[in-house]
């Protein structure tokens, strides 16, 4: 039996092990920039949409109409697997 999220899609744990994610240089740079703090932007680019659809970032609207980008757990796992995220940093505390 495969785990599913509340919306019926496969859980992020299952998705991380099955789907191959191809990142552009800009997408990877965005993930690296987000590893220490959320970032605000007023433009939603194709790279940001791709990162969101891959489950690597969360896109959150701010009160002033900008967009805040936050790494998801899957994004942190990817950075950790690339050696860009310290292993001693607990994933759950970064939400």
PLY file of the C-alpha trace (Angstrom):
ply
format ascii 1.0
element vertex 95
property float x
property float y
property float z
element edge 94
property int vertex1
property int vertex2
end_header
0.00 0.00 0.00
1.35 3.42 -0.93
1.03 6.46 1.30
-1.11 9.28 -0.02
-1.49 12.87 1.12
-4.85 14.25 2.21
-5.58 15.34 -1.38
-5.09 11.81 -2.73
-1.69 12.44 -4.32
1.35 10.43 -3.39
3.06 11.66 -0.24
6.21 13.76 -0.51
8.26 10.84 0.84
7.05 8.60 -1.95
7.44 11.37 -4.54
11.04 12.06 -3.51
12.01 8.48 -4.18
10.17 8.03 -7.49
10.31 11.23 -9.49
13.40 12.58 -11.17
13.64 16.35 -10.79
15.65 18.28 -13.34
16.76 21.68 -12.10
17.99 24.61 -14.13
21.00 26.55 -12.88
18.61 29.28 -11.73
16.43 26.73 -9.90
19.41 25.25 -8.08
20.68 28.74 -7.22
17.23 29.57 -5.81
17.28 26.47 -3.61
20.75 27.33 -2.35
19.66 30.90 -1.60
16.63 29.65 0.35
18.57 27.23 2.55
19.19 29.88 5.23
16.12 32.09 5.04
12.89 32.64 3.11
13.15 35.03 0.18
10.63 37.59 -1.02
9.98 38.36 -4.65
7.37 40.11 -6.72
7.84 37.91 -9.80
6.78 34.31 -10.18
9.08 32.84 -12.84
8.91 29.50 -14.65
11.77 28.28 -12.43
9.80 29.09 -9.27
6.73 27.36 -10.65
8.82 24.28 -11.50
10.36 24.21 -8.00
6.89 24.49 -6.48
5.42 21.77 -8.71
8.35 19.50 -7.82
7.51 20.04 -4.14
10.87 21.68 -3.36
9.55 25.10 -2.29
6.38 26.56 -0.87
5.11 29.80 -2.42
3.35 31.98 0.15
1.57 35.26 -0.60
2.47 38.13 1.72
0.18 40.91 2.88
1.81 43.50 0.62
1.29 41.45 -2.56
4.77 39.99 -2.80
5.56 36.30 -2.75
7.67 34.58 -0.10
9.56 31.42 -1.02
10.30 28.82 1.64
12.16 25.53 1.23
10.01 22.46 1.75
11.22 19.36 3.54
11.84 17.76 0.12
13.93 20.80 -0.87
16.04 20.40 2.25
16.45 16.68 1.60
17.66 17.43 -1.93
20.15 20.03 -0.70
21.35 17.60 1.98
21.88 14.89 -0.65
23.95 17.38 -2.67
26.05 18.18 0.41
24.71 21.73 0.65
22.69 21.27 3.85
24.30 20.23 7.15
23.23 16.75 8.26
23.03 17.73 11.94
20.28 20.29 11.24
16.88 18.67 11.95
14.50 18.91 8.99
11.34 19.28 11.08
12.53 22.49 12.75
12.90 24.25 9.40
9.18 24.42 8.52
0 1
1 2
2 3
3 4
4 5
5 6
6 7
7 8
8 9
9 10
10 11
11 12
12 13
13 14
14 15
15 16
16 17
17 18
18 19
19 20
20 21
21 22
22 23
23 24
24 25
25 26
26 27
27 28
28 29
29 30
30 31
31 32
32 33
33 34
34 35
35 36
36 37
37 38
38 39
39 40
40 41
41 42
42 43
43 44
44 45
45 46
46 47
47 48
48 49
49 50
50 51
51 52
52 53
53 54
54 55
55 56
56 57
57 58
58 59
59 60
60 61
61 62
62 63
63 64
64 65
65 66
66 67
67 68
68 69
69 70
70 71
71 72
72 73
73 74
74 75
75 76
76 77
77 78
78 79
79 80
80 81
81 82
82 83
83 84
84 85
85 86
86 87
87 88
88 89
89 90
90 91
91 92
92 93
93 94
